[in-house]
Amino acid sequence: MKPGVATEVIRDPLWDNIRLEPAAASAMDTAAFQRLRYVRQLGHAFLVYPGATHSRFEHGLGAYHLARRALATLDERGDLDGVDERECLAVRLAALLHDIGHYPFSHALEEAGFGSHEQLGARRLGEGALGELLRSLGGDRLIERIAALIQGCSDSPLAGLVSGSLDLDKIDYLSRDARMCGVPYGTVDVDRLLSSLALVQLADGSREMGVQEKGVSALESLLFAKYQMYRNVYWHHAVRSATCMFKRVVRTAMATGEIALADIEDATDGTLDTLLQQHDRTGLAAALRERRLYKRALDLSASAVPDELPGWISSDAAALEAAEDALASELDLPRGGVLIDYPERASMLSVDLPLLTRSGGVERLTDAGRPGELGLPQVATELYRSARRLRIFTVEPRVLRAIPAILRP
């Protein structure tokens, strides 16, 4: 059988039929991947968008499906001439397994100071039945290739399909999240984007994943969809309130020794929620279960926030908690009664990839954009500042007219 030929078919609400080759089907059947059935893609977003209960499992299948489509397009064009099939297999499996180390409830725990899910995923690739399978397919070298692709440090010419400005993970989650939330914001010209992918020869003789000039508008649709989804879904005020409550209750349970790191790393949304309900001393777990969310006392666009705000707001969870409790005391609220949120995603609209022009030349698309072609990156900073907001949530109604002194430089 030719490598990569599909033998199983799964019906998907977004891409219709997803065809799996034997290696992918076997990886899907391991416990490590099956766990992702029970890890929601969007964490607590279902408290705002009831349909947002889709999982990392189906997202992984979707990314794999797009990887197969992209590689087929490149192969038909002759771009894969000279590329070892083992590299293609690693890319397909990396797309499938890229979230294998994901924590429960989306990215909240990484915001709370936990290690990256990519690092945890790289470790899991070599463990248990999944590790045995991957070694049978290509030895430790295959595991190393997949791990490098997942962590964004691969030297493969195909690495951009897994991690980069137009990686397939991004195309699937934007399209899938929009569909399941029932919003029109995540519209991406997927067919045009995939058909315009190119393995571009650079001046130094190396090759890198890029896009043909005809695909620039489709790339722009991807970037704008990302902005719209962050502004309207991922950073919706109620979603962020729930996320902050969740982060606080998990950190408290760990600080008191009632939950261990290993419990969290191996948990699903359901098992972690059960643990929190059993061991919560804050009342936050029950409040989340009953959707009694903290309310906004302050809500400012990043454009109205001084650039000199302390860096610990986004990078030091312990310092943030200390500031929250100090502010709670000032507002005559109990400890944990104030939560501060200023999410950070500086690379939201970043672009860095080669462009194959119609004349056969090669240019570099960057955040500077391309006159007359890719204008979105030129306004990326303002779009990011529009999507990003500084919010202070309180357990009881309060109104703050200005940024508290504790957050000022």
N, C-alpha and C positions, 0 to 999 in steps of 0.2 A: 504493500500500500504506500502511495506517495506521502511523504511527511506533511502533516497538517491537514490531511483529508478528514472531513467530519464524518462521524458515525452515529452521533446522537443529536437530537433536536429538542430544544426547549422553547416553549411559547412565551414570549415576553410582551408586555403591554405597550412598550415603547418601540422596539425594533422588530416586532413580529417573531419570526423564527430565528433563534440563535443556534447555530450548528457548532457542535463541539467535537474536536478531534479526540482520539483515545486518551492522550496525555492529559488534556484539560478535563475530560470527563472523570478520569481517575483522581485528579487533584480536587475536583469539586466534591467528590465523595468522601474526602478525608474529614475527620472531626474538626480540624483547624478551620477549614473553609465552611463547613456546615454551621459552625458557631455564628457566622456572619448573618445567618437567617434571622437571628434574634438581636441584632444590633441595628437600630434604626439609622438610616442615613442622615437624618436631620435633627437628631436629638429631641429636644422639647418643642420643636416647631409644630408638632401635631396639636399642641394646646392652642394654637392660633389657626392653623390650617389642618382640619381634621383628616384630610387625605394623606398627610405627610407621614405615613407609617411604613413607607417602603424601606428596604434594608440594604445594608452593605453587600449582602449576598447577590441580589439582583443587579446592583451597580457593578460589582466585579464581573458578572457575566456580560453586562453591557459593554464595559471597557474591553473585554476580551473580543467580543463580537466586532467592535470597531477596529481593533488591532488586526483581526483577520481581513477585514475589508480594506484597510489601509495597505497592508502588505500585498494583498492581491492586486491592488491598483498599481503599486510600485513595481511588482513583478511583471505585469502586463506591459508596462512602459519600458522595461529593461533596466530600471534603476537598481534592481537587486543583483545584477550581474556582478559576480565576484564577492557577494556577501554569503558567508557560510550559513547553511540552513540551521545550524545550531544557534546562531545569533537570532534568527527569526523565531525559533522555538522559545528562546529565552524571553524575547519581547512579548510573544503571545501569553506566556505563562506569567510574566511580570504584570501585564495588564490585568490578568485574572486575579492574581494574588496580591496586588499592591496594597490592599487594606487588611491583609491577614493579621496585622498586629494592632488593629484599631481598637481603641478603648470604647466602652459604652458611651452613649449620649454624645455623639459627634466629637467636636474638638474641644469641648468644655474642659476636660481634664488636662489637656496640654496647656490651655490658658491658665489652669490652676497650678502649674509648675511641674507637671509630670513630664517624663521624657517623651521624645517624638514617637508616634506610632510607626514611623518608617523604620526606626532602629529596632523596635520590638518586633516588627514584622520580619526584618532581616534575620533576627535570631530564631524566630519560629520556623523559618524555611527549612532549617536543618534538624528539626525536632520531630519525633513521633512518626506516624504513618506518612505524613507529608514529606519529611526528610528522606525516608526510605524510598518513596516513589521518585523524588527528584534525583536521588543518587542512582537509581536504576535507569533513569533516562539519560543522565549525562554526568554522573559523579559529582564530587564536590565543586568542580569547576562550573557546572550549571547553576548550582546554588549560589555561588559567588557572583556569577553574571546577573542572575535575577535580583540578588540583594543590591548590587551596584545600581541597577536600573531603578529599583524602587526608591533608593536613597538619593537619586539624582547625581551620582558620581561615576557613572559608567562612561567608558571611552568608546562605546559602540557607536557607529554612525547612525544607528536607529534609535539612540537613546531619547531623542526628542519626541518619540511617539508615546513614551511613558512619563517623562518629566520635562516640561518646557512650556513655551508660550502657547503652543497649540496641542498639548498632549491630549490623548484620547480619554483619559480620566475626566478632564474638564468638560469635554464635549458631552460625555454621557451624563455627568451629574447635573449640569445646567439644564439639559433637555429633560432628564428624568424628574428632577426636582420641580421644575415648572409644571410638567404634566400632572404630577401627583398632588401638588398644591393647588392646582386649578387656576394658575395665573398665566398671563400671556408674556411675562417678562423674559423668559429664558429662551426665546426663539433664536435658533442658530441655523444657518444654511449648511446643514451637515453634508449633504451630497456634494455641494460645490466645494466645500472645504476639503473633504476627503479626496475628491478627484484632482485637486490642485496641489496635493502634497508632492514633494519632490526630494530626492536625495541629491543634494547640490554639491558639486565639486568645487572646493575652495582653492584659493591661489597657492596654498602650501601643499596641494595634492590630496589633502584629507577630504572626507565627505561628511556632510551634516544634514539632518532633516531640516527642510525649509519649505517654502511655498512658491508656487508659480505666480506670476504677476496677475493672472486671471483670478486668483483666489484672495486677493487683498480685501475686497469688499466682504467676503465671507469671514475672513479673519476679524474684520471690524465688527461684524455681527456677533461674533463670539465674545469679544471684549466688552461690547455694550451690554450684551445679555448678562455677563458677569457683574457688571456695575449695577444693573437693574435688580438682579437677584439679591445682591448684598443689601441694597438700599431697602427693598420691599419685603424680603423674606428672611434672609440669614440674620440681618441686624434689625428686624422689626422690634419695637420697644418691648412687647410682651414676651417675645422669644428671648430677648436679652435679659429681661427680668428673671425668667425661669432659669436661664443659664447661670446667672449670678447666684441665685438661691441654691442651685445644685452644686456649684463649685464650693460654696461655703459649707454646706452640710457634709460633703465628702472630706474636705480638709479638716473639719472638726472631728469627724469620726476617726480619721487617721491619727490626728494629734492625740486623741484620748486612747489610742491603741485598740479600738473596737473593730477596726477594719485594717487589714494588712495590704501592702502593695500587691502581693501576689493574688489576693482575692479580687482586686480591681482589674488586674491585667487579664485574668482568665474569665471575667464576668461577662454576662450579656446585660442588656438593658433590664430585663426582668429580674435576674438574680441580684444585680447590684441594687435595684430599687427595693427588693425584699430585705437585703442586708441593712440598708439605710432605714427602712421602716422599723426594723428590730432594734437598732442601736442609736437612733437619732436622739440627741439631747436638746436640739435646737427648735424642734417643731417644724423645721423647714421641709422635711421629707413628707410629712403629712399634708402640709400646705400645698406642696407641688402635686401630690396625688389628687387633692380636691380642687386644684386650680385656684388657690387663694394667693395670687401673685402680688408682690410688692408693687407699689405705684410710683410714678415719676414725681419726684420733688423738683428736679431740674432736668432740662432736656435742651442741649445746645448743639448746634451744628459745629463741626470742627472749624469752620471758617470764623466762628465767633469765639474760639478757644485760643488763648495765647500759645505760641509755639514753645514757650519755655516751661510748660508743665513738667513736673518731675517725671523722669523716665520710669520710676517704679510703678506708676499707674498701670502700665501694660506689661512690665517685665518682672516684677517682684511681688508675688502673691502674698507673702508674709507682710511686707511693708504696706501693701494695699489694705489688708485686713486690719492692721494697727490704725491706719488712717480712718477706716470705716468706723471702728469702735470709738475713736476719739470724737468723730463727728456725731455719732449716735449719742454720746454723752452730752455734747453741746445742745442737741435737739431734744434732750430729755426722752430718749428712746433706749430700749434695752440693748445690751451687747448683741451684735448681729442684726440690729434693727435698721441699719443703713448699709446699702451695697452700692459701690461705685463701679461704673462701667465705661470704659473707653477703648473699645476693641481696635486692634491694629492689624492691618493687612497692607503694608506699604507696597507690595508687589502686585496689588489687585489688577492693574491694567498694564503691567510691564510687558514689553516686547523685546525680544533679542533672538533673531533668527535670520538666516540668509533668504534673499529673494531672488528667484530666477526670472530675469526680465524676458520680455517677448523677443528681444534681439539676441538672447543667449548670454547676456552679461549677468554678473552677480553683484547685488548690492546687499547692504546690511540693514535690516529693519530694526530700529531701536526705539527707545522712548521719545526720540526727537521726531519720529514720524517720517512721512515721505510726502513732500509737497504735492498736493493735488490727488494723492492716493490714500495715504493712511494718516488722516488728520486726528483720529481719536486720541492717540498717545500724547499729542500736543496739549490736550486739555485734561489729561489723566489726573493731574494733581488736583484740579478743581472738582472733578467728578468724585475722586476719592474723598475729598473734604466734604462734599455734599452727602455722601453715603455714611460717613463716619460721624458719630455723635457722642458727646460726653453726657452721660445720664447718671443721676443719683436717684436710687430707688429707696423707698422707706416702707416699713411695715405698717405704719399709721400715716394718714395724710399729713403732708407737710408741703410748704411752698418755699423754695429758695429762689431769691431774686438775682443772685450772682454766684459766681464760683466761690466756694468756701475758702477761707484763708489757708487752711491746711493743704489745699491743692495748688496754691499759688507759689511761684518761685521765690 
